[in-house]
């Protein structure tokens, strides 16, 4: 479609108006559907459709990227709709002085008259409008474009500038909210017909117009340059203004001028007290006009679409970057890092599913950056904040433009997952380190080339021998990177490793400068240079070491005891160091500390009251605010000077659910989160909206038993449990308590099992990379389903017993091991594979009607999958 539009546009610019007729026929229905949705008047929508295409024709030559023609039309149409609504308000009588009784009578009288005058078609349109009014604006537009505009998912996605999965989710949500009326709406919208000769009318109008010559077609440029040069020469020779009058016509008030019509979005004020006249000067032709969206360049189309939808922006982040076939995402992903943008206006939060960008003042979610296929582990900004760099378990470094949300570069070269990255202050270099062999790679951000790659370490042989001989100490992959940091001048970067060794490197050539072995145990996870470059701090479980760093060389050091912070940041003035412990060990310990950099004295300590593992620490560029993040899902704000708690900045960044259950009607799903050092947390979600809700009336018994046993029939006759050694499954007769038999055929640890609804089949998942089905009467194996991964922690049967869901599953074509697969039972035929989680899947649960599958993973999200559509499609 995009390429067809580009070819047609080129033909129009070459003088073929019949090509524009083809464009009108292709796009008139979605443009009209959009206009009708926004104005509510079917015939006005036809007028706006005609005006939209005329405006597009006049400015067609300004479209630098013709493939964005559909989005450009959307912007033009949306702005015409805005102007129509404002013009309509202009003729509206002020109601401020009208009493409510008169308003009620007038409204009712007007309603009766209007109803009597409407034709059958108009009445039907009004009914549809009232039904659609139940939906939020983004859903109304999608369902209107789908039925009235006759557009596919892909076409609506292109037209509105949002993902296909979002379009599917909005349409699904609209259908769910209008279950009974949806067939009538579908039929009514499908029967609405725009004027048959609309295309003919548009082409008749454009026959009077000629498109403006394309900017890149400049046959007159040489003549203009020659004439300009001649004029300058003549002026230099003294031929002045006395001859200018021969070429310049005298100004006359009676002279006819060419009429120019420009679209101006002016605010309308009705019957308000006069106020000082504040006007916008319209004399500068170069000044951009807010209303001039019809002439915007294609590279601004995406932003323009967002502006055009500003009143109806989809603030439901559960729909952002949603995986295909998923209806909602519950939760924002497990948190791993936090950083302010250098200007302090935004906050980037690293999670398993991507990078969330927040407004630092309001806490509002602005955008979600996705593209990594495994959890994101770290991020960094250059000093000017012109891009964001991220590292991930997928082994790639990616660069992002956080204004547009676009990924601008991908650097791939690590064999293992990336544990840490750092960005040089000038933004020319990114260093990344993996969590396997400790490979360090210096990247040139302009070219994507590897400046230096370091893969072997020979300076820690004694340390590695000590670790291997210590029976109380186990360190897997001792060379692995745990933390990275650049010095403020960018000349040096430091790497912290799992073997407790700190190394310093020349950032220009990657040469190692020194090895520091002052830490004796634990991973070096906290690592930071002071802004003045004179101090380097590192931390492990044995405490904090602060090195003085004059002239770029480490000198003396101070050991800061009595705490073991996992995260370190310096205040902007370099005078204080802030550390955040891994967690509060007894639930009451102070865990956020501030030290004097010069003396090492601890100035204050704060108890943050986070209820789970501490995962992130950040300080605002002005030094006034500290952020702490935890796996309890919260990010707290603190005043740096006093340690005073300010607010909870945001929530939703907790760990994945350990259990899920649906309400009987399927409209609520409850998740249970196991928290370290505190009571389990229960969250409730509306499955029709994806919104978290307050706890409904549910008994403590249900809460306590949630997820601790597989779904049972009201009167089960057999039960099963996994042995403590996880090698066998015991199947028992509930009535007698007698063991019937043991399942012993799995070749490795068994992690999960589930009964079919009729309890005739038992499914089990194991580390031996299989899910196996067993006849519960005989104990014989019925079927083996390969999973190709040893992380099968969840299996579940659909309510009718015809589908088995299992996760996690590996797919060689996708190269991922965090998938969910659905098999047809008893044939074992694969129905569908869902890709969405970025970490191991832990829980699977079907809704009572079998139309929704809920899944939870280690990535900290719950995904609700639309089985009604996907399974039917695959079958």
C-alpha positions in Angstrom: 0.0 0.0 0.0 2.8 2.4 0.9 4.7 1.7 -2.3 1.5 2.1 -4.4 0.9 5.5 -2.8 4.4 6.6 -3.6 4.1 5.6 -7.3 0.7 7.3 -7.6 1.9 10.5 -6.0 4.8 10.6 -8.4 2.4 10.2 -11.3 0.3 13.1 -9.9 3.4 15.3 -9.7 4.2 14.4 -13.3 0.7 15.8 -14.3 -1.5 12.7 -14.2 -4.6 13.7 -12.3 -6.2 10.3 -12.8 -3.6 8.9 -10.4 -5.0 11.3 -7.7 -8.4 10.0 -8.4 -7.1 6.5 -7.5 -5.6 7.9 -4.3 -9.0 9.5 -3.4 -10.9 6.2 -4.0 -8.4 4.3 -1.9 -8.4 6.7 1.1 -11.7 8.5 1.1 -13.5 5.9 3.3 -11.1 6.0 6.2 -10.8 9.9 6.0 -14.6 10.1 6.0 -14.9 7.6 8.8 -12.5 9.6 10.9 -14.3 12.9 10.1 -17.7 11.4 11.0 -16.3 10.0 14.2 -14.9 13.4 15.2 -17.8 15.7 14.1 -20.8 13.4 14.5 -22.3 14.7 11.3 -22.3 12.3 8.3 -22.7 15.1 5.7 -20.2 17.5 7.3 -17.8 14.6 7.3 -18.2 14.4 3.5 -17.4 18.1 3.2 -14.3 17.7 5.4 -13.2 14.7 3.3 -13.4 16.8 0.2 -11.5 19.7 1.8 -8.9 17.3 3.1 -8.1 15.9 -0.4 -8.0 19.3 -1.9 -5.6 20.5 0.7 -3.5 17.4 0.1 -3.5 17.9 -3.6 -2.4 21.6 -3.3 0.5 20.6 -1.0 1.4 17.2 -2.5 4.8 18.4 -3.7 5.9 19.2 -0.1 5.6 15.5 0.9 9.2 14.4 1.1 8.3 10.8 2.0 5.2 9.7 0.0 5.0 6.4 1.9 3.6 8.5 4.8 0.7 9.8 2.7 -2.0 8.1 4.9 -0.7 9.6 8.1 -0.4 13.0 6.4 -4.1 12.8 5.4 -5.0 11.9 9.0 -3.3 15.1 10.3 -5.1 17.3 7.7 -8.5 15.8 8.4 -8.1 15.9 12.1 -7.3 19.6 12.0 -10.3 20.4 9.7 -12.4 18.6 12.3 -11.0 20.8 15.0 -11.8 23.9 13.1 -15.3 22.7 12.4 -15.9 22.1 16.1 -14.6 25.5 17.0 -16.7 27.2 14.3 -19.7 25.3 15.6 -19.1 26.6 19.1 -18.9 30.2 17.7 -22.6 30.1 16.8 -23.6 28.5 20.1 -25.7 30.8 22.4 -24.3 31.4 25.8 -26.1 29.3 28.4 -24.6 31.0 31.5 -27.7 33.0 32.2 -30.2 30.3 31.3 -31.8 28.4 34.2 -31.8 24.6 34.3 -35.6 24.3 33.8 -35.5 26.2 30.6 -32.5 24.2 29.4 -34.3 21.0 30.1 -37.4 22.1 28.2 -35.4 23.4 25.3 -33.3 20.3 25.1 -36.4 18.1 25.2 -38.2 20.2 22.6 -35.2 20.2 20.3 -34.9 16.5 20.7 -38.5 15.8 19.7 -38.3 18.1 16.7 -35.0 16.6 15.6 -36.3 13.0 16.0 -39.4 13.9 13.9 -37.3 15.3 11.1 -34.7 12.5 10.9 -34.8 10.0 8.2 -34.5 6.3 9.0 -30.8 6.3 8.1 -30.1 9.4 10.2 -31.9 7.9 13.2 -29.8 4.7 12.8 -26.6 6.8 12.7 -27.6 8.6 15.9 -28.3 5.3 17.7 -24.8 4.1 16.6 -23.3 7.4 17.8 -24.8 7.0 21.2 -23.6 3.4 21.5 -20.1 4.3 20.4 -20.2 7.1 23.0 -19.7 4.3 25.6 -16.2 3.8 24.4 -13.1 5.9 24.9 -12.1 8.0 21.9 -9.2 5.9 20.7 -11.5 2.8 20.6 -14.3 4.7 18.9 -12.0 5.8 16.1 -10.6 2.2 15.5 -14.0 0.5 15.4 -15.3 3.3 13.0 -12.4 2.9 10.7 -12.7 -0.9 10.8 -16.4 -1.1 9.9 -17.2 2.2 8.3 -13.8 2.8 6.7 -13.5 -0.9 5.7 -9.9 -0.9 6.7 -7.7 -3.8 7.7 -5.6 -3.8 10.9 -2.5 -2.9 9.0 -4.2 0.0 7.2 -5.5 1.4 10.4 -2.1 1.1 11.9 -0.5 3.0 9.1 -3.3 5.6 9.1 -3.1 6.3 12.9 0.6 5.8 13.3 0.3 3.1 16.0 1.2 -0.6 16.1 -0.9 -3.3 14.6 -1.1 -5.0 18.0 -2.5 -1.8 19.6 -5.1 -1.6 16.9 -6.1 -5.2 17.5 -6.3 -4.6 21.3 -8.4 -1.4 20.8 -10.9 -3.2 18.5 -11.1 -6.2 20.9 -11.7 -3.8 23.8 -14.4 -2.0 21.9 -16.1 -5.3 21.0 -16.0 -6.5 24.6 -17.7 -3.4 25.9 -20.4 -3.5 23.2 -20.9 -7.3 23.2 -24.7 -7.2 22.6 -24.8 -4.2 20.3 -21.6 -5.0 18.3 -23.4 -7.0 15.5 -25.9 -4.1 15.0 -23.0 -1.5 15.0 -21.1 -3.7 12.5 -24.1 -3.9 10.2 -25.1 -0.2 10.5 -21.6 1.1 9.9 -21.1 -1.3 7.0 -24.4 -0.1 5.4 -23.5 3.6 5.7 -22.6 4.8 2.2 -20.9 8.1 1.4 -22.0 10.1 -1.6 -21.2 8.0 -4.7 -19.9 11.0 -6.7 -17.6 12.3 -3.9 -14.5 11.3 -5.9 -15.9 13.0 -9.0 -16.6 16.2 -7.0 -13.0 16.2 -5.7 -11.5 15.6 -9.1 -13.7 18.4 -10.6 -12.4 20.8 -8.0 -8.7 19.9 -8.4 -9.1 20.3 -12.2 -9.1 24.0 -11.4 -5.9 23.7 -9.4 -2.4 22.8 -10.3 0.0 21.3 -7.8 2.9 23.4 -6.6 6.2 22.6 -8.3 8.2 20.2 -6.1 11.0 21.8 -4.1 13.6 19.4 -5.6 12.6 20.5 -9.1 14.4 23.8 -9.6 14.8 24.7 -13.3 14.6 28.4 -12.5 17.4 28.4 -10.0 20.2 29.2 -12.4 18.2 32.1 -13.9 17.3 33.4 -10.4 21.0 33.3 -9.4 22.0 35.0 -12.5 19.4 37.8 -12.1 20.4 38.2 -8.4 24.1 38.5 -9.4 23.2 41.1 -12.1 21.2 43.1 -9.6 24.0 43.2 -7.1 26.5 44.3 -9.8 24.2 47.1 -11.0 23.7 48.4 -7.5 27.5 48.4 -6.9 27.8 50.4 -10.1 25.5 53.1 -8.8 22.3 52.2 -10.6 20.0 52.8 -7.7 16.6 53.5 -6.6 15.8 56.0 -9.4 15.6 53.1 -11.9 13.9 50.8 -9.5 10.6 52.6 -10.1 10.6 51.3 -13.6 10.3 47.8 -12.3 8.2 48.3 -9.2 4.5 49.1 -9.6 3.2 51.8 -7.3 1.0 50.6 -4.4 -2.7 51.2 -4.7 -5.6 50.6 -2.4 -7.8 49.9 -5.4 -5.5 47.2 -6.8 -6.8 43.7 -6.9 -4.8 41.3 -4.8 -4.6 37.5 -5.1 -6.7 35.9 -2.4 -4.9 33.5 -0.1 -6.8 31.1 2.1 -4.9 29.8 5.1 -6.1 27.4 7.8 -5.8 29.3 11.1 -6.8 27.6 14.4 -8.0 30.5 16.5 -9.4 30.2 20.0 -13.1 31.1 20.3 -14.4 33.0 23.3 -18.2 33.2 23.8 -19.9 36.0 25.7 -17.0 36.7 28.1 -16.0 39.9 29.6 -13.6 41.9 27.4 -10.0 41.5 28.2 -6.8 43.1 27.0 -6.2 42.2 23.3 -3.4 39.7 23.1 -2.7 38.9 19.4 -0.3 36.8 17.5 1.6 38.7 14.8 1.0 37.2 11.4 3.6 39.1 9.4 6.5 36.7 9.4 6.0 34.1 6.7 8.8 32.0 8.2 7.1 31.7 11.6 5.6 28.3 11.9 1.8 28.3 12.4 0.3 25.8 14.8 -2.5 25.3 12.3 -0.3 24.7 9.3 -0.3 21.0 9.8 -1.5 20.4 6.3 1.8 21.5 5.0 4.0 19.6 7.4 6.9 17.5 6.1 6.6 13.8 6.3 9.3 13.4 8.9 7.0 15.3 11.2 3.9 13.2 10.4 4.3 10.9 13.4 4.5 13.8 15.8 1.6 15.5 14.0 -0.5 12.4 14.4 0.2 12.4 18.1 -0.7 16.1 18.3 -3.9 15.6 16.3 -4.9 12.9 18.8 -3.8 15.0 21.9 -7.3 15.1 23.2 -7.7 11.3 22.9 -4.1 10.1 23.6 -4.1 6.5 24.6 -2.8 6.8 28.1 -3.5 3.1 28.8 0.1 2.0 29.0 -1.1 -1.6 29.3 -1.5 -1.4 25.5 1.9 0.1 24.7 4.1 -2.1 22.5 1.8 -5.0 23.2 2.9 -8.4 21.8 0.8 -9.7 19.0 -2.3 -11.6 20.1 -2.1 -10.2 23.6 -5.0 -8.1 24.9 -3.4 -6.5 27.9 -0.1 -6.3 29.8 -0.6 -6.1 33.5 2.4 -4.6 35.3 5.4 -2.7 33.8 8.2 -5.2 34.2 10.7 -5.9 36.9 12.9 -2.9 37.6 16.8 -3.0 37.2 18.1 0.6 36.9 17.0 4.2 37.1 18.6 7.3 35.6 17.7 11.0 35.1 18.2 12.5 31.7 21.0 15.1 31.9 18.6 18.0 31.8 16.6 16.5 34.7 13.3 16.7 32.9 12.7 13.0 32.4 13.5 9.7 34.2 14.4 6.5 32.4 13.5 3.2 34.2 15.1 0.0 33.0 12.9 -3.1 33.2 12.8 -6.6 31.9 10.4 -5.6 29.0 12.0 -2.3 28.0 12.8 1.2 29.1 10.0 3.4 30.5 10.4 7.2 30.1 8.6 9.3 32.7 8.1 13.0 33.2 10.2 13.8 36.2 7.8 16.4 37.5 4.4 14.6 37.1 5.4 11.0 37.1 3.4 10.5 33.9 4.5 7.6 31.6 5.6 9.2 28.3 6.9 6.3 26.2 8.0 2.7 26.4 11.1 1.7 24.4 11.1 -1.9 23.3 13.3 -3.9 20.9 15.6 -6.0 23.1 14.5 -9.6 23.1 15.8 -10.3 26.7 15.7 -8.2 29.8 17.3 -4.8 29.7 20.1 -4.6 32.3 21.6 -1.1 32.2 21.5 2.3 30.5 23.5 5.5 30.1 23.4 9.0 28.6 26.1 11.2 27.2 26.5 14.6 28.9 24.3 16.4 26.4 21.6 13.7 26.5 21.3 13.5 22.8 20.7 9.7 22.9 20.1 6.9 25.4 22.2 3.7 25.3 20.9 0.4 26.7 22.4 -3.1 27.3 20.5 -6.3 27.5 20.7 -10.0 28.2 20.2 -10.5 24.4 23.9 -9.5 24.0 23.2 -6.2 22.2 23.8 -2.5 22.8 21.1 -0.2 21.4 20.9 3.5 20.9 17.6 5.4 21.2 16.1 8.8 20.4 13.9 9.1 23.5 11.9 12.0 21.9 10.6 9.9 19.1 11.1 6.5 20.7 13.0 5.3 17.7 15.9 2.9 17.9 18.8 4.4 16.0 21.5 1.8 16.2 22.2 -1.8 17.3 25.7 -3.1 18.3 26.0 -6.9 18.4 29.3 -8.6 19.4 28.9 -10.3 22.8 28.4 -14.0 23.1 26.8 -13.7 26.5 24.3 -11.3 28.0 25.4 -7.7 28.7 25.5 -7.0 32.4 26.6 -3.3 32.3 27.3 -0.5 29.9 28.7 3.1 30.3 28.6 6.1 27.9 31.5 8.5 27.5 30.6 12.1 28.4 31.1 13.2 24.8 28.9 10.4 23.5 31.4 9.1 21.1 32.1 5.9 22.9 30.0 3.2 24.6 31.7 0.4 26.6 29.8 -2.8 27.3 30.7 -5.9 29.4 29.1 -9.3 29.5 28.0 -11.6 32.3 29.9 -14.6 31.1 33.5 -14.3 30.1 33.9 -10.7 31.1 34.3 -9.6 27.5 34.7 -5.8 27.2 33.9 -4.0 24.0 34.5 -0.3 23.2 32.1 0.9 20.5 32.3 3.9 18.3 28.8 5.3 18.4 29.0 7.0 15.0 30.2 4.0 13.0 29.2 1.1 15.2 32.7 -0.3 14.9 34.5 -2.0 17.7 37.4 0.2 18.9 38.8 -2.5 21.2 37.7 -5.9 22.4 39.2 -7.5 25.6 38.4 -11.1 26.2 41.2 -12.6 28.4 42.4 -11.9 32.0 45.7 -13.2 33.4 46.0 -10.8 36.3 43.6 -12.7 38.5 45.0 -16.3 38.5 45.8 -16.3 42.2 42.4 -14.8 43.0 40.6 -17.4 41.0 42.6 -20.2 42.7 41.7 -18.8 46.1 38.0 -18.8 45.1 38.2 -22.4 43.9 39.8 -23.5 47.1 37.3 -21.8 49.4 34.6 -24.3 50.2 32.3 -21.5 51.5 32.6 -19.4 48.4 31.3 -20.0 44.9 31.7 -17.5 42.1 30.5 -18.5 38.7 32.3 -16.8 35.8 34.7 -14.8 38.0 35.8 -12.6 35.0 32.2 -11.5 34.4 31.5 -7.8 34.4 29.2 -6.4 37.2 29.6 -2.6 36.8 31.2 0.0 34.4 31.8 3.7 34.8 33.5 6.5 32.8 35.6 9.3 34.4 34.1 12.8 33.8 36.8 13.7 31.3 36.1 10.5 29.4 39.8 9.5 29.4 39.4 6.5 31.7 36.7 3.9 32.4 36.5 1.4 35.3 35.2 -2.1 35.3 34.0 -4.0 38.4 34.1 -7.8 38.2 32.6 -10.8 40.0 36.0 -11.8 41.4 36.1 -8.5 43.5 38.7 -7.0 41.3 38.5 -3.4 40.0 40.3 -2.6 36.7 41.0 0.8 35.1 41.3 1.2 31.3 42.4 3.8 28.8 39.2 4.7 26.9 41.0 5.8 23.7 42.8 2.5 23.0 41.4 0.1 25.5 44.7 -0.5 27.2 44.5 -1.7 30.8 46.0 0.9 33.2 45.9 -0.7 36.6 44.3 -3.5 38.7 42.9 -2.8 42.2 42.5 -5.8 44.6 41.4 -4.1 47.8 38.0 -5.8 47.8 38.3 -9.3 49.1 34.9 -10.8 48.4 31.7 -10.2 46.5 30.9 -8.8 43.1 31.8 -5.1 42.5 28.3 -3.9 41.6 28.5 -0.3 42.9 30.9 1.8 40.9 31.0 5.6 40.4 33.3 8.5 39.6 32.7 11.8 41.4 31.7 14.7 39.0 35.0 16.5 39.7 36.9 13.3 38.7 38.9 13.2 42.0 37.3 10.2 43.6 36.3 6.7 42.5 34.1 4.7 44.7 33.3 0.9 44.5 31.3 -1.4 46.7 30.8 -5.1 47.3 29.3 -7.0 50.2 32.4 -6.2 52.3 31.8 -2.5 52.1 32.6 0.7 50.2 36.1 1.7 49.1 36.7 5.3 48.1 39.8 6.0 46.1 41.4 9.5 45.7 42.0 10.0 42.0 44.4 13.0 41.4 45.5 13.4 37.8 43.7 10.3 36.7 45.7 7.9 38.9 44.3 6.0 42.0 46.2 6.9 45.2 45.1 6.4 48.8 41.7 4.9 49.6 39.2 4.9 52.5 37.1 1.9 53.5 33.6 2.7 54.5 32.3 0.0 56.7 29.0 -0.8 58.3 27.1 -1.1 55.1 27.2 -3.0 51.8 25.5 -0.9 49.2 24.8 -2.4 45.8 24.3 1.0 44.2 26.5 4.2 44.5 26.0 7.7 43.2 27.8 11.0 43.9 26.1 14.3 44.6 26.7 16.8 41.8 29.0 18.8 44.0 31.2 15.7 44.6 31.2 16.3 48.3 28.9 13.5 49.3 28.5 9.8 48.3 25.2 8.0 48.5 24.8 4.3 48.7 21.7 2.0 48.7 22.0 -1.4 50.4 20.9 -4.6 48.7 18.0 -4.8 51.1 17.0 -4.2 54.8 18.0 -7.5 56.3 15.8 -7.5 59.4 13.0 -5.3 57.9 14.0 -2.3 60.1 17.6 -1.5 59.2 18.6 1.8 57.7 19.5 1.1 54.1 20.1 4.5 52.3 23.4 6.1 53.4 25.2 9.4 52.8 29.0 9.8 53.4 31.3 12.8 53.4 33.6 12.1 50.4 36.7 13.7 52.0 36.6 12.1 55.4 34.5 9.0 54.8 32.3 9.9 57.7 28.7 8.7 57.4 26.5 11.8 57.6 23.0 10.2 57.7 21.2 6.9 57.1 17.6 6.4 56.1 15.2 3.5 56.3 13.4 3.5 52.9 10.7 0.9 53.9 10.9 -0.9 50.6 9.5 -4.4 51.1 11.6 -6.3 48.6 15.1 -6.4 47.0 16.6 -3.0 46.3 17.4 -2.6 42.6 18.1 1.1 41.7 19.4 4.4 42.9 19.6 7.8 41.1 20.1 11.4 42.0 18.7 14.4 40.1 21.2 16.6 38.2 20.5 19.5 40.6 21.2 17.2 43.5 18.0 17.9 45.3 16.2 14.6 44.9 17.1 10.9 45.3 15.2 8.0 43.7 15.2 4.5 45.2 13.7 1.6 43.3 12.8 -1.9 44.5 11.3 -5.2 43.3 8.3 -4.3 45.5 7.3 -2.3 42.4 7.7 1.1 43.8 10.1 4.0 43.2 10.4 6.5 46.1 11.5 10.1 46.1 13.7 11.6 48.9 14.9 15.0 49.7 18.7 14.8 49.5 19.5 17.5 52.1 17.4 16.1 54.9 16.6 12.5 53.9 12.9 13.3 54.0 10.5 11.1 52.2 8.7 13.1 49.5 6.5 10.7 47.6 6.1 7.4 45.7 7.1 8.4 42.2 5.5 5.4 40.5 4.4 1.8 41.0 4.1 -1.3 38.9 7.7 -2.3 38.5 7.6 -5.4 40.7 8.5 -9.0 40.1 6.3 -11.5 38.3 3.3 -13.3 40.0 3.9 -16.7 41.6 0.3 -17.6 41.1 -2.8 -16.5 39.1 -6.5 -17.2 39.4 -9.6 -16.0 37.6 -12.9 -15.1 39.2 -15.8 -17.3 38.3 -17.1 -14.9 35.7 -13.6 -14.3 34.2 -13.8 -10.6 34.7 -11.2 -10.4 37.4 -7.7 -12.0 37.7 -5.8 -12.1 40.9 -2.0 -12.4 41.1 0.1 -13.3 44.1 3.6 -11.9 44.6 6.0 -13.4 47.1 8.0 -10.6 48.6 11.3 -11.1 50.5 10.9 -10.3 54.2 7.2 -9.3 54.1 3.7 -10.8 53.6 2.7 -11.9 50.1 1.0 -9.2 48.0 -2.2 -9.8 46.2 -3.2 -7.6 43.2 -6.5 -7.6 41.3 -7.1 -6.7 37.7 -10.1 -6.1 35.5 -9.7 -8.4 32.5 -11.9 -6.3 30.2 -9.9 -3.1 30.7 -6.5 -4.2 32.0 -6.9 -1.8 34.9 -5.8 -2.6 38.4 -8.7 -2.5 40.8 -9.3 -2.7 44.6 -9.7 -6.1 46.1 -13.2 -7.6 45.6 -15.0 -9.6 48.2 -12.8 -12.6 48.5 -12.2 -14.9 51.4 -8.9 -15.3 53.2 -9.2 -19.1 52.4 -9.0 -18.4 48.7 -6.0 -16.1 49.2 -4.1 -18.7 51.2 -4.8 -21.5 48.8 -4.2 -19.5 45.7 -1.7 -21.3 43.4 -0.6 -23.8 46.0 -2.4 -26.6 44.2 -3.5 -27.4 40.7 -7.1 -26.7 39.6 -9.3 -29.4 41.2 -12.8 -30.7 40.5 -15.3 -30.1 43.3 -15.0 -33.8 44.3 -11.7 -35.1 43.0 -10.9 -38.7 43.3 -7.1 -38.6 42.7 -4.4 -36.1 43.6 -0.7 -35.8 42.8 2.4 -34.2 44.3 6.0 -33.9 43.3 8.6 -35.7 45.6 11.1 -33.6 47.4 13.8 -34.8 45.1 11.8 -33.6 42.1 12.4 -36.9 40.3 9.0 -38.5 40.7 5.3 -37.7 40.9 3.2 -39.5 43.4 -0.4 -40.1 42.4 -2.8 -40.9 45.2 -6.4 -42.0 45.8 -7.9 -39.2 47.8 -10.6 -41.3 49.4 -8.2 -43.8 50.9 -4.9 -41.9 50.8 -3.3 -44.9 49.1 -0.5 -44.3 46.6 -1.7 -45.6 43.2 1.6 -45.3 41.4 4.6 -43.1 40.7 5.6 -41.4 37.5 9.3 -42.0 37.2 10.0 -41.7 33.4 11.3 -38.1 33.4 15.0 -38.0 33.1 15.5 -34.8 35.2 13.9 -32.6 37.8 10.1 -32.2 37.5 8.8 -28.7 38.2 5.1 -28.6 37.4 2.0 -30.7 36.6 -1.7 -30.2 35.9 -4.8 -32.3 35.6 -7.2 -32.1 32.7 -10.7 -30.9 33.8 -12.1 -34.5 33.8 -8.9 -35.7 35.6 -8.3 -38.4 33.0 -5.0 -36.9 31.9 -2.1 -35.5 33.9 0.5 -33.3 32.2 4.0 -32.8 33.7 6.9 -30.5 32.8 10.6 -31.3 33.4 14.2 -30.2 33.0 14.5 -33.0 30.5 13.1 -30.6 27.9 9.7 -32.4 27.7 6.1 -32.1 28.7 4.5 -35.5 29.1 0.9 -36.6 29.2 -0.2 -39.5 31.4 -3.3 -41.7 31.6 -4.3 -41.1 35.3 -6.1 -44.5 35.5 -3.2 -46.7 34.3 -0.2 -44.3 34.8 0.9 -45.0 31.2 2.5 -42.3 29.1 0.2 -41.1 26.4 2.2 -38.4 24.6 5.6 -36.6 24.8 5.8 -32.9 23.7 9.3 -31.6 23.2 10.0 -28.1 24.6 13.7 -27.8 23.8 14.4 -26.0 27.1 14.9 -26.9 30.7 12.8 -24.1 32.0 9.3 -25.7 31.8 7.7 -24.3 34.9 4.1 -24.0 33.9 1.4 -26.2 32.2 -2.3 -25.7 32.1 -5.4 -27.3 30.5 -8.2 -25.3 28.9 -11.6 -25.7 30.6 -12.8 -28.1 27.9 -9.6 -30.1 28.1 -8.9 -29.7 24.3 -5.9 -27.4 24.7 -2.7 -27.7 26.7 -0.5 -24.6 27.3 3.1 -24.9 28.3 6.0 -22.6 29.1 8.8 -21.8 28.7 9.4 -23.3 25.3 12.3 -22.8 22.9 12.0 -22.1 19.2 15.1 -22.4 17.0 13.7 -20.1 14.3 13.0 -17.3 16.8 16.1 -18.1 18.8 14.2 -17.6 22.0 13.5 -19.8 25.1 10.8 -17.7 26.8 7.8 -18.7 24.6 4.4 -20.1 25.4 3.0 -22.9 23.2 -0.5 -24.3 22.8 -1.0 -27.9 21.7 -4.2 -29.6 20.6 -5.1 -32.5 22.9 -5.0 -35.5 22.4 -3.3 -35.2 18.9 -0.4 -33.0 20.2 -0.6 -30.7 17.1 0.9 -27.3 17.8 -1.8 -24.6 17.6 0.1 -21.4 18.3 3.2 -20.1 19.9 3.1 -16.8 21.8 6.1 -14.5 22.0 5.8 -11.8 24.6 7.7 -12.5 27.8 11.4 -11.6 28.0 12.2 -14.0 30.8 11.1 -17.5 32.0 7.3 -18.1 32.1 6.3 -19.2 35.6 2.5 -19.4 35.6 -0.3 -20.2 33.1 -4.0 -20.1 33.8 -7.1 -20.2 31.5 -10.2 -18.1 32.1 -13.4 -20.1 33.0 -14.8 -19.5 29.4 -11.5 -20.6 27.8 -11.2 -17.4 25.8 -8.3 -15.9 27.6 -5.0 -17.3 28.8 -3.1 -15.4 31.6 0.6 -15.9 31.8 3.2 -14.5 34.3 6.9 -14.5 33.9 10.1 -13.5 35.6 10.0 -10.3 33.6 7.4 -8.9 36.1 4.4 -8.8 33.8 1.1 -10.7 33.3 0.0 -11.0 29.7 -3.6 -11.8 28.8 -3.8 -13.6 25.5 -6.8 -13.6 23.2 -7.5 -17.3 22.5 -11.0 -16.7 21.0 -9.3 -15.1 18.0 -5.9 -16.8 17.7 -6.9 -20.4 18.3 -9.8 -20.1 15.8 -7.5 -18.6 13.3 -5.0 -21.4 13.7 -7.6 -24.1 13.5 
